[in-house]
Amino acid sequence: MTAQESFIGSHINSSGGRAVSHDNNNREKILAAARMLMAEKGIMKTSLADIAREVGISKG
C-alpha cells in the first residue's frame, strides 16, 4: 500500500465512502442531543426516536 492509499483509507470509511470527519460531526450532534434530552426528560423517558428527531436523522 502506498502512502497515498493509506492516507485516503484513513479518511474514508468502508460503509459508504463518506469522509470520517462527516461521521464524527454526526456523532457529536447525536451525543449532544442525547445529553440534552436525557437531562430534560430523564434517561428512562428518552428514546432513540426522540434523539433522532432532535438531530433530524432517521433512527434506522
C-alpha positions in Angstrom: 0.0 0.0 0.0 1.3 3.4 -0.9 1.4 6.4 1.5 -1.4 8.0 -0.6 -3.6 4.9 -0.4 -3.0 4.8 3.4 -3.9 8.5 3.7 -7.1 8.1 1.6 -8.0 4.9 3.5 -7.7 6.7 6.9 -10.2 9.4 5.7 -12.8 7.2 4.1 -14.9 4.6 5.9 -15.8 1.3 4.4 -19.6 1.6 4.8 -20.2 4.1 2.1 -17.2 6.2 1.3 -18.2 9.1 3.4 -15.5 11.2 5.0 -14.7 10.2 8.6 -15.0 13.9 9.7 -18.6 13.9 8.5 -19.3 10.8 10.6 -17.6 12.4 13.6 -19.7 15.5 13.2 -22.9 13.5 13.2 -21.7 11.5 16.2 -21.2 14.7 18.1 -24.6 16.0 17.2 -26.2 12.8 18.3 -24.4 12.7 21.6 -25.2 16.4 22.3 -28.9 15.8 21.6 -28.9 12.6 23.7 -27.4 14.5 26.7 -29.8 17.4 26.4 -32.9 15.2 26.1 -31.8 12.9 28.9 -31.2 15.9 31.1 -34.7 17.3 30.3 -36.7 14.0 30.2 -34.6 11.6 32.2 -32.8 8.6 30.8 -35.7 6.2 31.1 -38.1 8.5 29.1 -35.6 9.3 26.3 -35.9 7.1 23.2 -33.7 6.7 20.2 -36.6 8.1 18.2 -36.5 11.3 20.3 -32.8 11.6 19.8 -33.1 11.0 16.0 -35.9 13.5 15.7 -33.9 16.2 17.6 -30.9 15.7 15.3 -33.1 15.5 12.2 -32.0 12.0 11.1 -33.7 8.6 10.9 -33.0 6.0 13.5 -32.8 3.2 11.1 
